Structure formats: structure tokens, C-alpha cells
Amino acid sequence: MKTRWFCISAILISTVYLNACSVSRVGFYVPQVQFLSSLIFNRDNTLEDAAWSLYWLGEERPVHAVNVSGHILFANESGDFVQFDGWQVIRSDNLLPGARVASVQITDNGLRYIENSLIVSQDICADWVMSAQSNPSEAAIIYRQICGTDADSYVNEIHLNELNEITKLIFKIHPQYPSLLLQLDIS
């Protein structure tokens, strides 16, 4: 089992590095995601229950989290894929209608939203602000980033527990959709 996870991690790391070097900056393609999914979710082996839930457009979708080169990749066997770089959700696949890919780029003063390689919006964002919580059962620390305009603003959030582990992520991935929520299932 350890050998299998080592191979999967090596393939994911290689794919991330190849993605960073790609000329088109499109990144993961459907065949790559399907290939990685088939490795991770091989039906011959029983995989643990997903430890995270993705909440998107009123649906709850179980996802697995894999740490790769400082990024956290969230994926499931349905093809849902979210890439978090430590401060920003920078990519999501299979969430927008028509299998469109949503990417987010960090700019000097905010965020640029890209859909299938086309810029659809650009928002100005304030710096991240940290706040300690009085109720540590929810989160010990929450980082918040306010983006948009006064008339149309939203908040990206990173929730950490008392061990500084991420327990919840709330991020806008496209200007025409509500924020997605990724939450660690604590049982």
C-alpha cells in the first residue's frame, strides 16, 4: 500500500511540475485527471472514506486531500478537482457546467479569474487578516481576505485548528458563482 501511495505521489508531483512548465498554462487535461483518478480510486483496492467534503451549488461531495509540493489537491472519483496552493484555490475542474476549468491567478493587487484560458474578471483584494477565535471548537485561527468592491464584495477564508492544520477553506473560484467550501470531516 505504501508503494502504491509513493507512486501516486510521484506521478502527482511530476504532473504539477509539468503543469508549471507548460507553455499554454492550461495545466491538467481531462485524460490526465482521469488517469490520476484511476490510480487513486482503483476499484480493486478499498480506499479509506474521504476525509473532506466539498460543498458546491447546494451539493455535498466527498473528496480526498493529497499534499503535493506545498499544494493540497482535493479530488474524488467523479472527477471533481480543486488545487489549493497554501493561500489560494488556484484551480478547479468539473465544478462549472460543461467541464469548464476555472483558474485563479494572484496579481499585485488582487485576483484574476480565468475560465478555459480566458480572463473573465479581475478583483482587487485587501491583504489577508488573521483573527484568533474565542471558540476553538470552530477554529483557533481564521485568515480572511476581502475582495471585490463595496457594492459587490466577498471573503475568502482559511480556518486552522489549534495545531495549525487547515480545517476549512471558503473561496470564490468564479465571479458568476457562489464561493466553494471545503471542510474537513471531524468525527
Helices and strands as residue ranges (DSSP letters): H 2-21, H 30-40, E 52-56, E 59-68, E 71-75, E 81-84, E 89-93, G 97-99, E 102-106, E 110-115, E 118-124, E 129-132, E 141-148, E 153-160, E 166-171, E 180-184
